Amino acid sequence: MLGGSDKFAVLAVISGAWAIWHNLPSGSGAIEQSLYWSLGAFIGASGLGGILANMSIARTAYQRDILSLAICQHTQVGSASP
């Protein structure tokens, strides 16, 4: 619906950040504000970590496919020779 999982993660992080910013109590104590900021940092770090993990998995899958293709071509060339 939205595209890749990285786009969904970015949308989730932005939505979470907006919700925390919108509901941040302006006149409350430092402990509550610290809790809100810590929760926001956790949500942001989780989203960013998910995006980076997805990129790393995609890169590893690409390298695996290229290596598999190279091995297949090497075995075909080796078996064609008498």
C-alpha positions, 0 to 999 in steps of 0.5 A, spaced: 500 500 500 505 505 501 511 501 498 517 498 502 517 497 509 522 503 510 517 508 507 512 505 512 517 505 518 519 513 516 511 514 516 511 511 523 516 515 526 514 521 523 507 519 526 509 518 533 514 524 533 508 528 531 503 525 537 509 526 542 510 533 540 502 534 540 501 531 547 507 534 550 505 537 557 508 544 557 507 546 564 508 539 567 514 537 571 521 535 568 520 527 570 514 527 565 518 531 560 524 527 560 519 521 560 516 523 553 523 525 550 526 518 552 520 515 549 520 519 543 528 517 542 526 510 543 521 510 537 526 514 533 531 510 534 527 503 533 525 506 526 532 508 524 534 502 526 529 498 522 530 502 516 538 501 517 537 493 518 532 493 512 538 496 507 543 491 510 539 485 509 537 488 502 545 489 500 546 482 503 541 479 499 544 482 493 551 480 494 548 473 495 545 473 488 551 476 485 555 470 488 550 465 486 550 467 479 558 467 479 558 460 481 553 458 476 557 461 471 563 458 473 561 451 474 557 452 467 564 454 463 568 449 467 563 443 465 563 445 458 571 444 457 573 437 455 
